[in-house]
Amino acid sequence: MNPSQVTHQTNDTPPRFGLIIIGDEILSGKRADKHLPKVIELLKARGLQLDYAEYVGDAPERITAALRRAFDSGDVVFSTGGIGATPDDHTRQCAARALGLPLVLHPEAKTLIEQRMQNLAREQGRVYEPDASDNMHRLNMGVFPAGASIIPNPYNQIPGFSCGQIHFVPGFPVMAWPMIEWVLDTCYPALFQVQAWLEQSVIVFGAMEATLTPLMEQLERDHPGVKVFSLPSVDHPQFGRHIELGVKGAPDLVAPAYAALLTGLKPFDLKLGPELVHS
């Protein structure tokens, strides 16, 4: 992570986590997005959560606008896709434009890309020609906004890059996911939740969310540190129309809050279904 990039986070406010998924192939349906559920999984494994996600096609002006918002946010944002060197890859250029910085060939990225090209030539029984036009073109994959730091790519050594808290990885899951893990484990271990997390809920039949809202608000007032959630469903294959009503947080805080939730539901004389626990 490049500490020279200024963010708007204060030391006592943990950053939010965002995801930008770039590519026409996702929006056209040619490929199904796999990044969103995986990033949620990677964050959850570290006690973190994704706060928002955005899909953007291969339109430079839209990519630039999305990245400008990300740089201004002070959030930790992962951007997937568009960092190659073909005409439909715009992310590197848009990142530089959003930051108002020039694009430069990163020296370490140059070395890694040259090593990759040498290895490919050796594997294919060819003589490595560094000045060949295709090899010169491949160096464009190491052209990043000035001051960027690299993200190692264990799959083929062609790196991604970071500008402050915005981290750019390829669109290929086999590359992107270990690179995102590396960023999390290298740059943000201090943010990992070390305490256990518990979610406890009950299926409620025959109620409207508006009716239960005062109870939910009272629970959050009475139990600081606990989040109350309501997940309505109208066509659940098992429960049909219902609301999953619950609380989540540290286990020692969840237990009394959940007991208060059940007590608070009694005056409504509602039919309750199974109780659910997730950790």
N, C-alpha and C positions, 0 to 999 in steps of 0.2 A: 504494500500500500504506500502510495506516495504522500508523505506528510506535508509536502509543500502546498498541496491543494487545500484551500480554505473551505471549511464546512460551517454550517450554522448550528451544529449540535453543541450543547453545553456539556461539561464534564459529568454532571449529575443526571443528565437525561439520556437514557439509552436510545440509540438510533432505531428507526423503523427499518424493516427489510422490504425491498421491492424487487420486482422482476419485470423486465422488458423483453418480450419475445418478438424478434424481428424476422420477417420473411413473407413474401407473397404466397409461398407454397402452403403456409399454415392457414391464411385467410381464404385461400381458394379451395381448401379441402384436399389438395393433392397429398398433403401429409398431415397426419394427426399430431397435435402437440403432445409431447411427453414430458416437457420441462416443468410445467406447472405442478403436477402431482409429485414429481421427484424432488423439486426444490422444497416443497412443503415437507416432504419426508426427511430431507437432509437437515432442515432447520429444526424440525420437531425432535430429531435424534439428539440435538444439542440443547434442548429446552428453549428453543426460539420459535418464532412464528412469522409467517409471511403476512405482511400488512396489506399489500396490493399487488396487482399484476396488470400489465398492459400489452396488448398485441398491436404491432405496427407493421404495415406492409413495406415493400421496398421503395418508398417514396422519400427522397432525401430531406425534403422540407418537414415532413412529419417526424422522421427519425431525429432530425436536429432539434425540433421542438420538444420531443419527448426527453431527449438527453439533456437539454437545457433545464427542463423542470427537475430532472434527477440531480443534476449538479447543484441546483439552487436549493434542493430540499434538505441537504444534510443527512439524508438517509443512506443506508447501505443498499445499493441496487446492483443486481446482476443483469447484464444484457447478453442475450444469446443470439448468434447469427449475424451474418453480413460482414465478417471481418476478413474474408478471403480477398482475392485479387482479381475477381472477374467483374465484368461491367455492372452486374446487379448487386455487387457488394459495396455498400455505402457507409457502413457503420464507422469505420476509422475516420473517414473524411468528415462525417457529421459530428463525431465527438470533438474533433479539432475545431470545427466551425462553432460548435456550442460553447467551447471554452475560449474562443478567440486566440488559438495557438496555432503555430505552424506544424505541419507534419514533418517528421524527421525519421531517418532510419535508425532504429535502436541498435546500438553496437552489440549487445548480448543477443538480441533477436537475430541479427545478421549472422553471428557465429553459429547459432543453433540451426538456422535455416541452411547455411552452407554445409554444416555437418550432415544434416538430413539428406541434402542433395548428393553429397559424396557417398553416403551409405546406399542410397538408391542406385547410383551408378555402379557401385561395387556389386550389389545384389543382382543387377541386370547384366553384368559382364561388360559394362561400357566404361570408357574413359571419361572421367569427370572433367567437364569444360566449364569453368566458372564464368567465362564471358559469353557463353551461349545465350541466345535471346530468351529461351524459356527459363533458364536459371536466373538471369537478370530480372525477369518478370516476377519470379517467385519471391525475390527479396522484397517486393511490395508488401508481402504479408508481415514484414517486420517494420513497416512504416507506421508510426504511432504519433499521437500528439506529443509535442515536446514535453519532457519531464515525466512521461509515463514510466511505470515499472512493469516488468513482465510477469505473466502467470505461466508457470511451467505446464507443458502438455505431455503427459506420460505416454500418450498413444503414438504420436509421430514427431514430437519435439518442436512442432511449429507453435510458438507461444501465443497466448492471449495477452491482454494488458490491463492495467489498472490506472485510472486517473483519480486520485483521492479515494473516495469510497464507492466509486462506480467501477465495476469490474466487467470486462468484456471477454467472452468466451465464444468458441464456434457454435454453430447450430447443431452439430452432430452430437447426440447424447453420449456416445462412447468417449468423446473428448471432453464435452462440457461438464459432465457430472463430476469426474474426479478433479477437474480444475476448480469447480465451485467448492468442493470439499477442501481442497488445499487452501483456498482463500479463507474459508471459515476457520479452519484449524490453525492457520498461520497468523491471520490478522485479528481475529475476534474471539479468542478463547476466553478473554476476560468477561465476555458477555454471556457465556454459557450459563444456563440455570443449573446450579449444583444441587438444589433441593428438589425433592420429588414433587410431582404435579398430579393432581387428582381431579377427575370430573365425575360427578354423581348426579343422576337425573332420574326422572320418573315419567312414564307415559300417562298423559292426561286426556281423557275423553270428554267430549261435550262442553268444552270451554272455548271462549274467545280470548285472543291475546289482550284485547283492550280491558277485559274484565280482570285479568291477572296482572296487568301492568302495575297497579298500586302495590301489590304484594312484592313484586320484583324490585321495585324502587325502595321499598322499606327494607328488604333483605340487604341490599347493597349499602344502605345507610347504617344498618345495624352491624354489618360484618365487613369492615374495611379490609381490602386485600382480596376479596372474593368477587368474582364476576358471575352475574346471573345471566343465563341464556334461555332463549325460547326458540324452538325449531318447529314451526307448524308444518303439517303435511296433509294433503287432501286426498291422496291416492296411494298411500303406502300399501304394498302387497300383503303385509301381515296385519297391520293395525288400522288400515283405512284412515279416515279423517281423525287427526289427533294433534296434540302438542307435546313435544319432548321438552320438559321444563327441568332445568337443573342449575347447578352451581359448579364452579371450577376454581382451582387455586391450590395453595399448599395444603397437604392433607389435614394438618392440625386446624386449619381455618375452615376447610370444607365440611368437616363432620358436624360442627354446631350449626353452620349455615344450612346444611341439608336438613337437619332435624327441624330447624325453624321453618324451612320451606314446607315440609310435610304438615307441620302444625298449622301453618297459615292456610293450607289448602282445605282443611277440615270444614270450616264454615261454608264453603262453596258447595259441599255435598256432591262432589264430582266422582265419577268412576275413574279409578286409577288402575293402570296396567303395570307391566313389569318395571322394576327398578334397574337402572343401568349404571355400570361403573367402568371408567376408563382411566388408565394411568399412563 
